[in-house]
Every structure is written in C-alpha cells, then in structure tokens.
Amino acid sequence: MKKALVDLNPRWVGAGGEGIYDRDGNAVPERHGVGIAFDCPCGCGLRGYVDFENPLDGGPPKVIPGHPCWKREGETFETLTLSPSILRKEPRGCGWHGFLRDGHFEGV
C-alpha cells in the first residue's frame, strides 16, 4: 500500500545558521533542504530522517560519518523521489523498508 509523503508530516531539514559554530569556532552558514524528516510510513509513530547527497540549496551534502545519504529527485513533497531504498533499522527504527517515489512511500 502506498502512503503519500504529504500525509506524514514532512519537514525540510536545514543546518547551520545564527549561533551555530564548527569545532574551530567558525560560524556555520545557514543551509536549507539538506534532508527531510517525516512520520514513519508504517504507522509506528516514530520519525524518520534522511540526508540528501544533493541538497535543495545546491550546497554540499551534510556529511555525518557512518550515516548514509540519499540521491534526491524532485523539489516538492509531492514530487520527491529518493534512491536507494530506505531501511528504518533498529535500534532507533522500526524495521520498515521501502522506497519514496514521486511523493509516495511503498514498502517492499
């Protein structure tokens, strides 16, 4: 069964901005659309988050060691497609596995 992203409380995730500094004390510029947060499509009540390898603002990906990035196509919640698949693995995930294509989640 497909679930629309727009029905799962999606939010574009930013980074940096006023009052944010790197470990060397340099101000970190504000970023927009480095990833997306959403309610899990399985209905477990947990929030999901994915980083984009190609953020909406055109800047570099927000690199977190050991954390994957997804290729983004589309610029709205209704048109967003991510690859590869998303796996909400434990300990913080519920085990849901599937795809986001054209703004709809579909489990495998």
N, CA, C and O atoms as CSV, one atom per row, in Angstrom:
chain,resi,resn,atom,element,x,y,z
A,1,MET,N,N,0.829,-1.172,0.000
A,1,MET,CA,C,0.000,0.000,0.000
A,1,MET,C,C,0.885,1.251,0.000
A,1,MET,O,O,1.852,1.330,0.757
A,2,LYS,N,N,0.550,2.224,-0.849
A,2,LYS,CA,C,1.303,3.470,-0.928
A,2,LYS,C,C,0.766,4.473,0.080
A,2,LYS,O,O,-0.435,4.533,0.347
A,3,LYS,N,N,1.687,5.264,0.636
A,3,LYS,CA,C,1.306,6.345,1.550
A,3,LYS,C,C,1.938,7.626,1.031
A,3,LYS,O,O,3.128,7.653,0.718
A,4,ALA,N,N,1.148,8.680,0.940
A,4,ALA,CA,C,1.650,9.958,0.448
A,4,ALA,C,C,2.530,10.633,1.495
A,4,ALA,O,O,2.172,10.708,2.671
A,5,LEU,N,N,3.669,11.116,1.057
A,5,LEU,CA,C,4.575,11.843,1.941
A,5,LEU,C,C,3.872,13.031,2.578
A,5,LEU,O,O,4.081,13.296,3.761
A,6,VAL,N,N,3.048,13.751,1.832
A,6,VAL,CA,C,2.376,14.939,2.367
A,6,VAL,C,C,1.480,14.619,3.560
A,6,VAL,O,O,1.173,15.508,4.354
A,7,ASP,N,N,1.056,13.364,3.699
A,7,ASP,CA,C,0.219,12.953,4.822
A,7,ASP,C,C,1.026,12.513,6.044
A,7,ASP,O,O,0.449,12.135,7.064
A,8,LEU,N,N,2.360,12.561,5.947
A,8,LEU,CA,C,3.216,12.049,7.018
A,8,LEU,C,C,4.047,13.148,7.673
A,8,LEU,O,O,5.181,12.917,8.091
A,9,ASN,N,N,3.461,14.359,7.758
A,9,ASN,CA,C,4.079,15.469,8.482
A,9,ASN,C,C,5.521,15.738,8.020
A,9,ASN,O,O,6.423,15.815,8.855
A,10,PRO,N,N,5.756,15.883,6.702
A,10,PRO,CA,C,7.131,16.091,6.230
A,10,PRO,C,C,7.648,17.480,6.562
A,10,PRO,O,O,6.882,18.442,6.611
A,11,ARG,N,N,8.941,17.580,6.788
A,11,ARG,CA,C,9.617,18.849,7.042
A,11,ARG,C,C,10.981,18.818,6.362
A,11,ARG,O,O,11.735,17.856,6.506
A,12,TRP,N,N,11.292,19.886,5.613
A,12,TRP,CA,C,12.654,20.031,5.096
A,12,TRP,C,C,13.555,20.307,6.279
A,12,TRP,O,O,13.178,21.049,7.185
A,13,VAL,N,N,14.734,19.725,6.284
A,13,VAL,CA,C,15.681,19.906,7.377
A,13,VAL,C,C,16.786,20.835,6.910
A,13,VAL,O,O,17.307,20.699,5.804
A,14,GLY,N,N,17.132,21.776,7.766
A,14,GLY,CA,C,18.218,22.707,7.489
A,14,GLY,C,C,19.417,22.391,8.369
A,14,GLY,O,O,19.434,21.405,9.105
A,15,ALA,N,N,20.404,23.245,8.271
A,15,ALA,CA,C,21.608,23.087,9.086
A,15,ALA,C,C,22.262,24.453,9.236
A,15,ALA,O,O,22.012,25.360,8.442
A,16,GLY,N,N,23.093,24.594,10.247
A,16,GLY,CA,C,23.821,25.838,10.444
A,16,GLY,C,C,22.911,26.988,10.815
A,16,GLY,O,O,21.788,26.790,11.280
A,17,GLY,N,N,23.414,28.200,10.601
A,17,GLY,CA,C,22.636,29.395,10.891
A,17,GLY,C,C,23.143,30.132,12.110
A,17,GLY,O,O,24.179,29.789,12.681
A,18,GLU,N,N,22.399,31.146,12.497
A,18,GLU,CA,C,22.794,32.010,13.602
A,18,GLU,C,C,23.048,31.217,14.880
A,18,GLU,O,O,22.220,30.409,15.301
A,19,GLY,N,N,24.202,31.461,15.485
A,19,GLY,CA,C,24.570,30.803,16.741
A,19,GLY,C,C,25.156,29.410,16.583
A,19,GLY,O,O,25.418,28.748,17.587
A,20,ILE,N,N,25.375,28.934,15.341
A,20,ILE,CA,C,25.948,27.610,15.115
A,20,ILE,C,C,27.394,27.765,14.649
A,20,ILE,O,O,27.676,28.516,13.714
A,21,TYR,N,N,28.305,27.050,15.307
A,21,TYR,CA,C,29.732,27.154,15.022
A,21,TYR,C,C,30.340,25.776,14.852
A,21,TYR,O,O,29.878,24.812,15.463
A,22,ASP,N,N,31.379,25.676,14.021
A,22,ASP,CA,C,32.086,24.405,13.881
A,22,ASP,C,C,33.063,24.243,15.030
A,22,ASP,O,O,33.185,25.125,15.880
A,23,ARG,N,N,33.754,23.123,15.054
A,23,ARG,CA,C,34.644,22.847,16.199
A,23,ARG,C,C,35.815,23.818,16.301
A,23,ARG,O,O,36.464,23.893,17.344
A,24,ASP,N,N,36.097,24.568,15.226
A,24,ASP,CA,C,37.162,25.571,15.258
A,24,ASP,C,C,36.640,26.957,15.625
A,24,ASP,O,O,37.408,27.918,15.649
A,25,GLY,N,N,35.345,27.070,15.911
A,25,GLY,CA,C,34.762,28.341,16.310
A,25,GLY,C,C,34.289,29.213,15.160
A,25,GLY,O,O,33.928,30.370,15.370
A,26,ASN,N,N,34.286,28.668,13.935
A,26,ASN,CA,C,33.818,29.430,12.783
A,26,ASN,C,C,32.302,29.315,12.647
A,26,ASN,O,O,31.728,28.245,12.853
A,27,ALA,N,N,31.665,30.425,12.299
A,27,ALA,CA,C,30.218,30.408,12.090
A,27,ALA,C,C,29.882,29.482,10.923
A,27,ALA,O,O,30.569,29.481,9.902
A,28,VAL,N,N,28.831,28.704,11.084
A,28,VAL,CA,C,28.379,27.786,10.032
A,28,VAL,C,C,27.211,28.451,9.306
A,28,VAL,O,O,26.197,28.764,9.929
A,29,PRO,N,N,27.343,28.670,7.990
A,29,PRO,CA,C,26.253,29.337,7.265
A,29,PRO,C,C,24.964,28.522,7.293
A,29,PRO,O,O,24.987,27.292,7.355
A,30,GLU,N,N,23.842,29.233,7.244
A,30,GLU,CA,C,22.549,28.561,7.260
A,30,GLU,C,C,22.325,27.816,5.948
A,30,GLU,O,O,22.614,28.333,4.869
A,31,ARG,N,N,21.809,26.601,6.058
A,31,ARG,CA,C,21.511,25.741,4.909
A,31,ARG,C,C,20.037,25.399,4.902
A,31,ARG,O,O,19.381,25.404,5.944
A,32,HIS,N,N,19.518,25.101,3.713
A,32,HIS,CA,C,18.117,24.711,3.562
A,32,HIS,C,C,18.032,23.441,2.733
A,32,HIS,O,O,18.724,23.301,1.724
A,33,GLY,N,N,17.181,22.518,3.163
A,33,GLY,CA,C,16.907,21.325,2.375
A,33,GLY,C,C,18.054,20.347,2.292
A,33,GLY,O,O,18.285,19.744,1.243
A,34,VAL,N,N,18.788,20.180,3.403
A,34,VAL,CA,C,19.876,19.194,3.412
A,34,VAL,C,C,19.334,17.783,3.624
A,34,VAL,O,O,20.053,16.800,3.448
A,35,GLY,N,N,18.058,17.692,4.005
A,35,GLY,CA,C,17.419,16.398,4.216
A,35,GLY,C,C,15.941,16.599,4.480
A,35,GLY,O,O,15.409,17.701,4.351
A,36,ILE,N,N,15.293,15.510,4.852
A,36,ILE,CA,C,13.855,15.553,5.129
A,36,ILE,C,C,13.544,14.674,6.335
A,36,ILE,O,O,14.135,13.610,6.521
A,37,ALA,N,N,12.602,15.146,7.151
A,37,ALA,CA,C,12.087,14.367,8.284
A,37,ALA,C,C,10.607,14.092,8.013
A,37,ALA,O,O,9.924,14.904,7.388
A,38,PHE,N,N,10.118,12.948,8.485
A,38,PHE,CA,C,8.747,12.520,8.197
A,38,PHE,C,C,8.305,11.486,9.220
A,38,PHE,O,O,9.134,10.836,9.857
A,39,ASP,N,N,6.993,11.338,9.373
A,39,ASP,CA,C,6.466,10.253,10.206
A,39,ASP,C,C,6.678,8.948,9.449
A,39,ASP,O,O,6.533,8.904,8.228
A,40,CYS,N,N,7.019,7.889,10.170
A,40,CYS,CA,C,7.280,6.603,9.531
A,40,CYS,C,C,6.032,6.126,8.775
A,40,CYS,O,O,4.922,6.182,9.304
A,41,PRO,N,N,6.222,5.658,7.537
A,41,PRO,CA,C,5.082,5.198,6.747
A,41,PRO,C,C,4.386,3.951,7.302
A,41,PRO,O,O,3.269,3.648,6.882
A,42,CYS,N,N,5.006,3.226,8.224
A,42,CYS,CA,C,4.368,2.022,8.766
A,42,CYS,C,C,3.330,2.352,9.827
A,42,CYS,O,O,2.523,1.497,10.192
A,43,GLY,N,N,3.344,3.593,10.330
A,43,GLY,CA,C,2.383,3.995,11.347
A,43,GLY,C,C,2.827,3.745,12.775
A,43,GLY,O,O,2.020,3.845,13.699
A,44,CYS,N,N,4.119,3.417,12.974
A,44,CYS,CA,C,4.618,3.102,14.315
A,44,CYS,C,C,4.705,4.329,15.224
A,44,CYS,O,O,4.837,4.183,16.439
A,45,GLY,N,N,4.634,5.537,14.653
A,45,GLY,CA,C,4.702,6.760,15.454
A,45,GLY,C,C,6.088,7.355,15.555
A,45,GLY,O,O,6.252,8.440,16.113
A,46,LEU,N,N,7.091,6.671,15.029
A,46,LEU,CA,C,8.460,7.199,15.056
A,46,LEU,C,C,8.672,8.152,13.887
A,46,LEU,O,O,7.977,8.067,12.875
A,47,ARG,N,N,9.636,9.061,14.032
A,47,ARG,CA,C,10.014,9.963,12.951
A,47,ARG,C,C,11.182,9.356,12.194
A,47,ARG,O,O,12.046,8.705,12.782
A,48,GLY,N,N,11.203,9.572,10.889
A,48,GLY,CA,C,12.317,9.168,10.044
A,48,GLY,C,C,13.058,10.392,9.561
A,48,GLY,O,O,12.503,11.491,9.533
A,49,TYR,N,N,14.303,10.211,9.183
A,49,TYR,CA,C,15.114,11.295,8.653
A,49,TYR,C,C,16.088,10.731,7.639
A,49,TYR,O,O,16.679,9.674,7.858
A,50,VAL,N,N,16.257,11.437,6.525
A,50,VAL,CA,C,17.285,11.078,5.557
A,50,VAL,C,C,18.013,12.346,5.114
A,50,VAL,O,O,17.402,13.398,4.924
A,51,ASP,N,N,19.320,12.224,4.954
A,51,ASP,CA,C,20.153,13.292,4.405
A,51,ASP,C,C,20.191,13.147,2.898
A,51,ASP,O,O,20.117,12.033,2.380
A,52,PHE,N,N,20.306,14.272,2.181
A,52,PHE,CA,C,20.418,14.257,0.728
A,52,PHE,C,C,21.871,14.381,0.304
A,52,PHE,O,O,22.625,15.166,0.878
A,53,GLU,N,N,22.266,13.609,-0.699
A,53,GLU,CA,C,23.605,13.781,-1.270
A,53,GLU,C,C,23.636,15.021,-2.164
A,53,GLU,O,O,24.707,15.540,-2.478
A,54,ASN,N,N,22.463,15.488,-2.568
A,54,ASN,CA,C,22.341,16.693,-3.388
A,54,ASN,C,C,21.248,17.593,-2.780
A,54,ASN,O,O,20.109,17.590,-3.249
A,55,PRO,N,N,21.602,18.366,-1.727
A,55,PRO,CA,C,20.613,19.200,-1.039
A,55,PRO,C,C,19.890,20.181,-1.968
A,55,PRO,O,O,20.388,20.539,-3.035
A,56,LEU,N,N,18.720,20.595,-1.534
A,56,LEU,CA,C,17.907,21.544,-2.297
A,56,LEU,C,C,18.631,22.861,-2.543
A,56,LEU,O,O,18.443,23.474,-3.595
A,57,ASP,N,N,19.458,23.313,-1.594
A,57,ASP,CA,C,20.109,24.610,-1.745
A,57,ASP,C,C,21.324,24.574,-2.667
A,57,ASP,O,O,21.970,25.602,-2.869
A,58,GLY,N,N,21.651,23.401,-3.234
A,58,GLY,CA,C,22.762,23.289,-4.164
A,58,GLY,C,C,24.128,23.161,-3.511
A,58,GLY,O,O,25.130,22.998,-4.207
A,59,GLY,N,N,24.184,23.233,-2.194
A,59,GLY,CA,C,25.452,23.096,-1.481
A,59,GLY,C,C,25.859,21.639,-1.336
A,59,GLY,O,O,25.162,20.734,-1.796
A,60,PRO,N,N,26.999,21.428,-0.690
A,60,PRO,CA,C,27.474,20.054,-0.494
A,60,PRO,C,C,26.603,19.305,0.509
A,60,PRO,O,O,25.898,19.923,1.306
A,61,PRO,N,N,26.650,17.970,0.470
A,61,PRO,CA,C,25.882,17.201,1.450
A,61,PRO,C,C,26.383,17.464,2.863
A,61,PRO,O,O,27.550,17.798,3.069
A,62,LYS,N,N,25.491,17.310,3.830
A,62,LYS,CA,C,25.855,17.403,5.245
A,62,LYS,C,C,26.428,16.041,5.618
A,62,LYS,O,O,25.683,15.078,5.797
A,63,VAL,N,N,27.730,15.962,5.733
A,63,VAL,CA,C,28.391,14.677,5.945
A,63,VAL,C,C,28.427,14.327,7.426
A,63,VAL,O,O,28.952,15.075,8.251
A,64,ILE,N,N,27.855,13.168,7.738
A,64,ILE,CA,C,27.911,12.609,9.091
A,64,ILE,C,C,28.566,11.245,8.955
A,64,ILE,O,O,28.002,10.356,8.318
A,65,PRO,N,N,29.758,11.057,9.547
A,65,PRO,CA,C,30.448,9.773,9.408
A,65,PRO,C,C,29.561,8.592,9.798
A,65,PRO,O,O,28.935,8.602,10.858
A,66,GLY,N,N,29.512,7.576,8.936
A,66,GLY,CA,C,28.733,6.375,9.192
A,66,GLY,C,C,27.251,6.516,8.897
A,66,GLY,O,O,26.490,5.572,9.109
A,67,HIS,N,N,26.821,7.689,8.408
A,67,HIS,CA,C,25.400,7.921,8.110
A,67,HIS,C,C,25.242,8.082,6.600
A,67,HIS,O,O,25.915,8.921,6.000
A,68,PRO,N,N,24.369,7.296,5.977
A,68,PRO,CA,C,24.231,7.366,4.516
A,68,PRO,C,C,23.511,8.619,4.043
A,68,PRO,O,O,22.844,9.302,4.819
A,69,CYS,N,N,23.657,8.905,2.757
A,69,CYS,CA,C,22.931,9.983,2.082
A,69,CYS,C,C,22.133,9.380,0.936
A,69,CYS,O,O,22.512,8.349,0.381
A,70,TRP,N,N,21.031,10.024,0.585
A,70,TRP,CA,C,20.172,9.557,-0.496
A,70,TRP,C,C,20.190,10.554,-1.641
A,70,TRP,O,O,20.244,11.764,-1.422
A,71,LYS,N,N,20.146,10.038,-2.868
A,71,LYS,CA,C,20.040,10.893,-4.042
A,71,LYS,C,C,18.600,11.372,-4.146
A,71,LYS,O,O,17.661,10.578,-4.085
A,72,ARG,N,N,18.441,12.684,-4.304
A,72,ARG,CA,C,17.128,13.306,-4.368
A,72,ARG,C,C,16.797,13.706,-5.794
A,72,ARG,O,O,17.628,14.265,-6.508
A,73,GLU,N,N,15.568,13.410,-6.195
A,73,GLU,CA,C,14.988,13.946,-7.426
A,73,GLU,C,C,13.679,14.590,-7.031
A,73,GLU,O,O,12.948,14.038,-6.209
A,74,GLY,N,N,13.363,15.742,-7.594
A,74,GLY,CA,C,12.162,16.487,-7.237
A,74,GLY,C,C,12.471,17.536,-6.194
A,74,GLY,O,O,13.428,17.419,-5.427
A,75,GLU,N,N,11.634,18.574,-6.181
A,75,GLU,CA,C,11.880,19.696,-5.273
A,75,GLU,C,C,10.688,20.025,-4.386
A,75,GLU,O,O,10.697,21.033,-3.679
A,76,THR,N,N,9.660,19.175,-4.421
A,76,THR,CA,C,8.495,19.356,-3.556
A,76,THR,C,C,8.182,18.016,-2.893
A,76,THR,O,O,8.657,16.969,-3.332
A,77,PHE,N,N,7.379,18.062,-1.836
A,77,PHE,CA,C,6.984,16.816,-1.179
A,77,PHE,C,C,6.196,15.924,-2.134
A,77,PHE,O,O,6.256,14.699,-2.033
A,78,GLU,N,N,5.466,16.527,-3.050
A,78,GLU,CA,C,4.633,15.777,-3.983
A,78,GLU,C,C,5.420,15.105,-5.099
A,78,GLU,O,O,4.936,14.150,-5.705
A,79,THR,N,N,6.637,15.594,-5.381
A,79,THR,CA,C,7.432,15.054,-6.491
A,79,THR,C,C,8.703,14.347,-6.042
A,79,THR,O,O,9.456,13.844,-6.876
A,80,LEU,N,N,8.952,14.301,-4.742
A,80,LEU,CA,C,10.220,13.773,-4.231
A,80,LEU,C,C,10.377,12.274,-4.481
A,80,LEU,O,O,9.487,11.476,-4.184
A,81,THR,N,N,11.531,11.918,-5.036
A,81,THR,CA,C,11.946,10.529,-5.214
A,81,THR,C,C,13.332,10.396,-4.613
A,81,THR,O,O,14.197,11.236,-4.862
A,82,LEU,N,N,13.556,9.355,-3.826
A,82,LEU,CA,C,14.864,9.118,-3.204
A,82,LEU,C,C,15.391,7.759,-3.620
A,82,LEU,O,O,14.629,6.809,-3.801
A,83,SER,N,N,16.708,7.679,-3.767
A,83,SER,CA,C,17.335,6.373,-4.003
A,83,SER,C,C,18.668,6.350,-3.271
A,83,SER,O,O,19.359,7.366,-3.202
A,84,PRO,N,N,19.030,5.198,-2.728
A,84,PRO,CA,C,18.361,3.900,-2.823
A,84,PRO,C,C,17.152,3.831,-1.880
A,84,PRO,O,O,16.635,4.854,-1.431
A,85,SER,N,N,16.717,2.599,-1.594
A,85,SER,CA,C,15.596,2.386,-0.681
A,85,SER,C,C,15.957,2.879,0.722
A,85,SER,O,O,17.123,3.114,1.040
A,86,ILE,N,N,14.930,3.025,1.542
A,86,ILE,CA,C,15.090,3.466,2.931
A,86,ILE,C,C,14.832,2.266,3.832
A,86,ILE,O,O,13.827,1.571,3.686
A,87,LEU,N,N,15.752,2.031,4.764
A,87,LEU,CA,C,15.592,0.965,5.754
A,87,LEU,C,C,15.656,1.597,7.129
A,87,LEU,O,O,16.688,2.145,7.517
A,88,ARG,N,N,14.562,1.524,7.865
A,88,ARG,CA,C,14.481,2.084,9.223
A,88,ARG,C,C,14.965,1.023,10.197
A,88,ARG,O,O,14.155,0.399,10.883
A,89,LYS,N,N,16.273,0.811,10.268
A,89,LYS,CA,C,16.782,-0.288,11.077
A,89,LYS,C,C,16.898,0.069,12.549
A,89,LYS,O,O,17.033,1.234,12.925
A,90,GLU,N,N,16.841,-0.964,13.358
A,90,GLU,CA,C,16.945,-0.799,14.807
A,90,GLU,C,C,18.371,-0.414,15.162
A,90,GLU,O,O,19.258,-0.717,14.364
A,91,PRO,N,N,18.669,0.217,16.271
A,91,PRO,CA,C,17.835,0.282,17.457
A,91,PRO,C,C,16.844,1.450,17.455
A,91,PRO,O,O,15.916,1.439,18.263
A,92,ARG,N,N,16.996,2.458,16.584
A,92,ARG,CA,C,16.087,3.603,16.620
A,92,ARG,C,C,14.968,3.495,15.602
A,92,ARG,O,O,14.058,4.324,15.602
A,93,GLY,N,N,15.013,2.506,14.747
A,93,GLY,CA,C,13.989,2.351,13.717
A,93,GLY,C,C,13.070,1.192,14.014
A,93,GLY,O,O,13.282,0.448,14.972
A,94,CYS,N,N,12.052,1.038,13.195
A,94,CYS,CA,C,11.041,0.005,13.408
A,94,CYS,C,C,11.228,-1.189,12.475
A,94,CYS,O,O,10.542,-2.201,12.620
A,95,GLY,N,N,12.155,-1.077,11.517
A,95,GLY,CA,C,12.380,-2.164,10.571
A,95,GLY,C,C,11.691,-1.960,9.236
A,95,GLY,O,O,11.847,-2.785,8.336
A,96,TRP,N,N,10.913,-0.853,9.076
A,96,TRP,CA,C,10.244,-0.608,7.798
A,96,TRP,C,C,11.283,-0.455,6.699
A,96,TRP,O,O,12.333,0.152,6.910
A,97,HIS,N,N,10.987,-1.010,5.520
A,97,HIS,CA,C,11.884,-0.932,4.368
A,97,HIS,C,C,11.046,-0.639,3.138
A,97,HIS,O,O,10.035,-1.299,2.896
A,98,GLY,N,N,11.464,0.347,2.363
A,98,GLY,CA,C,10.724,0.670,1.151
A,98,GLY,C,C,11.330,1.831,0.396
A,98,GLY,O,O,12.464,2.241,0.647
A,99,PHE,N,N,10.554,2.348,-0.528
A,99,PHE,CA,C,11.005,3.410,-1.426
A,99,PHE,C,C,10.112,4.629,-1.300
A,99,PHE,O,O,8.939,4.522,-0.941
A,100,LEU,N,N,10.684,5.798,-1.600
A,100,LEU,CA,C,9.914,7.017,-1.775
A,100,LEU,C,C,10.044,7.391,-3.240
A,100,LEU,O,O,11.128,7.738,-3.709
A,101,ARG,N,N,8.927,7.318,-3.962
A,101,ARG,CA,C,8.910,7.624,-5.397
A,101,ARG,C,C,7.752,8.546,-5.701
A,101,ARG,O,O,6.609,8.280,-5.329
A,102,ASP,N,N,8.063,9.637,-6.382
A,102,ASP,CA,C,7.028,10.606,-6.774
A,102,ASP,C,C,6.115,10.981,-5.617
A,102,ASP,O,O,4.896,11.059,-5.773
A,103,GLY,N,N,6.722,11.215,-4.441
A,103,GLY,CA,C,5.976,11.674,-3.283
A,103,GLY,C,C,5.171,10.628,-2.543
A,103,GLY,O,O,4.344,10.973,-1.699
A,104,HIS,N,N,5.399,9.329,-2.844
A,104,HIS,CA,C,4.664,8.241,-2.188
A,104,HIS,C,C,5.629,7.169,-1.682
A,104,HIS,O,O,6.550,6.754,-2.385
A,105,PHE,N,N,5.392,6.732,-0.440
A,105,PHE,CA,C,6.158,5.619,0.118
A,105,PHE,C,C,5.497,4.305,-0.274
A,105,PHE,O,O,4.271,4.193,-0.297
A,106,GLU,N,N,6.322,3.320,-0.579
A,106,GLU,CA,C,5.824,1.980,-0.842
A,106,GLU,C,C,6.789,0.978,-0.227
A,106,GLU,O,O,7.974,0.958,-0.559
A,107,GLY,N,N,6.273,0.149,0.673
A,107,GLY,CA,C,7.098,-0.855,1.327
A,107,GLY,C,C,7.426,-2.016,0.410
A,107,GLY,O,O,6.717,-2.283,-0.560
A,108,VAL,N,N,8.515,-2.702,0.734
A,108,VAL,CA,C,8.896,-3.892,-0.051
A,108,VAL,C,C,8.668,-5.143,0.769
A,108,VAL,O,O,8.926,-6.249,0.293
